[in-house]
Amino acid sequence: MHLTLSAAREPLAAPDPQGGVVGWATGLVETFGGPGAGAAIALENLFPPLPSEVILPLTGFAASQGVLSIASALFWTTLGSVVGAVVLYGIGAVFGRERMHAWWAKLPLVKASDLVRTEEWFARHGTKAVLLGRMVPVFRSLISVPAGVERMPLPVFVGLTTAGSLVWNTVLVMAGYWLGDQWDVVGAYVGVVSRIVLALAVVALVGYVAMRVRDRNRERP
């Protein structure tokens, strides 16, 4: 695989200013090629504020400029996704079910039965959650933790994570490849989806807390 930037090739174009996440990701891809893109995606899994909707299209654009091949882009970014997810899985596994229950019992407005129902739901639908969750902004990182807590078999988790990540990465990398120097348009559209997902999550959380407060008031003498 061709992983380094030829000395005669022009630097990657990025929207001004080239600071922040865009400048950092551009530097990684220009300097290290595929492994740099993979490292960026691994960090994105561990720190969701780092947006894959910027890193992946940028990697696709780099492939269109000959910095790396499409095969290299998809291999390294998917490997980075799996590595980051396995780290979060490990955190969930180390935290464990008993600690989760002990921590949960100290929280206000929640019941032990809520956690039990969540565990039962994950036991029934965990494979779909891990597979499809890899294609949902924000939750693509978070879903790894309950998988570790529930000790989903690691080969199953890695297989599902690889499949889901490959789909997500392929869509965004190829979008950046086809759009060329307009690759940053992808981030704008996916960013809208991310904000919608976050807004729905906040609404659901507010609704849950309101329901718990109402139930607790009803239970008082």
C-alpha positions as CSV (number, residue, x, y, z in Angstrom):
1,M,0.0,0.0,0.0
2,H,1.2,3.5,-0.8
3,L,1.2,5.3,2.6
4,T,3.4,8.3,2.2
5,L,3.0,11.6,0.4
6,S,5.3,12.1,-2.6
7,A,7.7,15.0,-2.3
8,A,6.4,16.5,-5.6
9,R,2.8,16.4,-4.6
10,E,0.9,19.5,-3.4
11,P,-0.2,19.6,0.3
12,L,-3.8,18.7,1.0
13,A,-6.2,21.6,0.6
14,A,-8.3,22.2,3.7
15,P,-10.8,25.0,4.5
16,D,-9.3,28.1,6.1
17,P,-8.3,28.3,8.8
18,Q,-6.2,25.1,8.9
19,G,-6.3,24.9,12.7
20,G,-8.2,22.8,15.1
21,V,-9.3,19.3,14.2
22,V,-9.0,19.9,10.5
23,G,-5.4,21.0,10.7
24,W,-4.5,18.3,13.1
25,A,-6.1,15.5,10.9
26,T,-4.6,17.0,7.8
27,G,-1.2,16.9,9.3
28,L,-1.6,13.2,10.4
29,V,-2.8,12.1,7.0
30,E,-0.1,14.0,5.1
31,T,2.7,12.8,7.4
32,F,1.7,9.2,8.1
33,G,-0.8,8.3,5.3
34,G,-3.1,5.4,6.2
35,P,-1.7,4.8,9.7
36,G,-2.3,8.5,10.5
37,A,-5.9,8.3,9.5
38,G,-6.3,5.1,11.5
39,A,-4.8,6.7,14.6
40,A,-7.2,9.7,14.2
41,I,-10.2,7.4,14.0
42,A,-9.1,5.4,17.0
43,L,-8.9,8.6,19.0
44,E,-12.3,9.7,17.6
45,N,-13.8,6.6,19.2
46,L,-12.3,7.4,22.5
47,F,-13.1,11.1,22.3
48,P,-16.4,11.5,20.4
49,P,-15.9,15.3,20.1
50,L,-13.3,14.5,17.4
51,P,-15.6,14.2,14.4
52,S,-15.3,11.2,12.1
53,E,-17.4,13.2,9.6
54,V,-14.3,15.4,9.2
55,I,-11.5,12.8,9.4
56,L,-13.1,10.3,7.0
57,P,-14.0,12.6,4.1
58,L,-10.5,14.2,4.5
59,T,-9.0,10.7,4.2
60,G,-11.0,10.1,1.0
61,F,-9.8,13.4,-0.4
62,A,-6.3,12.4,0.4
63,A,-6.8,9.2,-1.5
64,S,-8.1,11.1,-4.5
65,Q,-4.8,13.1,-4.4
66,G,-2.7,10.0,-4.3
67,V,-1.5,10.3,-0.7
68,L,-2.8,6.8,-0.1
69,S,-5.0,4.2,-1.9
70,I,-8.7,3.7,-1.2
71,A,-7.9,0.2,0.0
72,S,-5.3,1.6,2.5
73,A,-7.8,4.3,3.6
74,L,-10.5,1.8,4.3
75,F,-8.2,-0.7,6.0
76,W,-6.5,1.7,8.4
77,T,-9.7,3.7,9.3
78,T,-11.6,0.5,10.0
79,L,-8.7,-0.9,12.0
80,G,-8.6,2.4,14.0
81,S,-12.4,2.1,14.6
82,V,-12.0,-1.4,15.9
83,V,-9.0,-0.5,18.2
84,G,-10.8,2.4,19.7
85,A,-14.0,0.3,20.2
86,V,-12.0,-2.5,21.9
87,V,-10.5,0.0,24.3
88,L,-14.0,1.2,25.3
89,Y,-15.2,-2.4,25.5
90,G,-12.3,-3.1,27.9
91,I,-13.3,-0.2,30.1
92,G,-16.8,-1.6,30.3
93,A,-15.5,-5.1,31.1
94,V,-13.2,-3.8,33.8
95,F,-15.9,-1.7,35.3
96,G,-18.1,-4.8,35.4
97,R,-21.7,-5.5,36.2
98,E,-21.4,-5.4,40.0
99,R,-19.8,-1.9,40.0
100,M,-22.3,-0.7,37.5
101,H,-25.2,-1.9,39.8
102,A,-23.4,-0.3,42.8
103,W,-23.0,3.0,41.0
104,W,-26.5,2.9,39.6
105,A,-28.0,2.4,43.1
106,K,-26.5,5.7,44.2
107,L,-28.0,7.7,41.4
108,P,-31.2,9.7,42.1
109,L,-34.4,9.2,40.1
110,V,-33.5,5.7,38.9
111,K,-34.4,2.2,40.0
112,A,-32.5,-1.1,40.0
113,S,-35.2,-2.5,37.8
114,D,-34.4,0.0,35.1
115,L,-30.8,-1.3,34.8
116,V,-32.0,-4.9,34.9
117,R,-34.4,-4.2,32.0
118,T,-31.6,-2.5,30.1
119,E,-29.4,-5.6,30.6
120,E,-32.3,-7.8,29.4
121,W,-32.8,-5.6,26.3
122,F,-29.1,-5.7,25.5
123,A,-29.1,-9.5,25.9
124,R,-31.8,-9.7,23.3
125,H,-30.7,-6.9,20.9
126,G,-27.1,-6.4,21.7
127,T,-25.8,-7.7,18.3
128,K,-28.0,-5.3,16.4
129,A,-27.2,-2.4,18.7
130,V,-23.4,-2.9,18.2
131,L,-23.7,-3.4,14.4
132,L,-26.1,-0.5,13.7
133,G,-24.8,1.7,16.5
134,R,-21.5,2.0,14.6
135,M,-23.4,4.0,12.0
136,V,-25.0,6.4,14.4
137,P,-23.0,9.5,15.3
138,V,-22.1,9.8,19.0
139,F,-23.6,6.4,19.9
140,R,-21.1,4.7,17.6
141,S,-18.6,5.2,20.4
142,L,-20.8,4.8,23.4
143,I,-22.3,1.4,22.5
144,S,-18.9,-0.3,23.1
145,V,-19.1,0.3,26.9
146,P,-22.3,-1.7,27.6
147,A,-21.0,-4.4,25.3
148,G,-18.0,-4.7,27.6
149,V,-20.1,-4.5,30.8
150,E,-22.3,-7.3,29.5
151,R,-19.3,-9.3,28.4
152,M,-20.4,-9.8,24.8
153,P,-18.0,-12.4,23.4
154,L,-15.1,-10.5,22.1
155,P,-14.9,-12.2,18.7
156,V,-18.6,-11.4,18.1
157,F,-18.0,-7.8,19.2
158,V,-15.0,-7.3,17.0
159,G,-16.8,-8.9,14.0
160,L,-19.9,-6.7,14.4
161,T,-17.8,-3.6,15.0
162,T,-15.7,-4.3,11.9
163,A,-18.7,-4.8,9.7
164,G,-20.6,-1.7,11.0
165,S,-17.4,0.5,10.9
166,L,-16.5,-0.6,7.4
167,V,-19.9,0.5,6.1
168,W,-19.8,3.9,7.9
169,N,-16.1,4.5,6.9
170,T,-16.7,3.5,3.3
171,V,-19.6,5.9,2.8
172,L,-17.7,8.9,4.2
173,V,-14.3,8.0,2.7
174,M,-15.9,7.5,-0.7
175,A,-17.9,10.8,-0.4
176,G,-14.7,12.6,0.3
177,Y,-13.0,10.9,-2.6
178,W,-15.7,11.8,-5.1
179,L,-16.2,15.4,-3.8
180,G,-12.5,16.2,-4.1
181,D,-11.6,19.6,-2.6
182,Q,-15.3,20.0,-1.6
183,W,-14.9,17.1,0.9
184,D,-15.8,19.3,3.8
185,V,-19.4,19.5,2.6
186,V,-19.8,15.9,4.0
187,G,-19.0,17.1,7.5
188,A,-21.7,19.8,7.3
189,Y,-24.5,17.3,6.4
190,V,-23.4,14.6,8.8
191,G,-23.0,17.3,11.5
192,V,-26.7,18.1,11.1
193,V,-27.5,14.5,11.6
194,S,-25.3,14.4,14.7
195,R,-27.0,17.4,16.2
196,I,-30.4,15.8,15.6
197,V,-29.4,12.6,17.3
198,L,-28.0,14.6,20.3
199,A,-31.2,16.6,20.5
200,L,-33.4,13.5,20.5
201,A,-31.2,12.0,23.2
202,V,-31.5,15.1,25.3
203,V,-35.3,15.1,24.8
204,A,-35.5,11.5,25.8
205,L,-33.3,12.1,28.9
206,V,-35.4,15.1,30.0
207,G,-38.6,13.0,29.5
208,Y,-37.2,10.2,31.5
209,V,-36.2,12.5,34.4
210,A,-39.6,14.2,34.3
211,M,-41.4,10.8,34.4
212,R,-39.2,9.6,37.4
213,V,-39.9,12.9,39.3
214,R,-43.7,12.5,38.7
215,D,-43.6,8.8,39.8
216,R,-41.6,9.7,43.0
217,N,-44.1,12.5,43.9
218,R,-47.0,10.0,43.5
219,E,-45.3,7.5,45.8
220,R,-45.1,10.0,48.6
221,P,-47.7,9.8,51.4
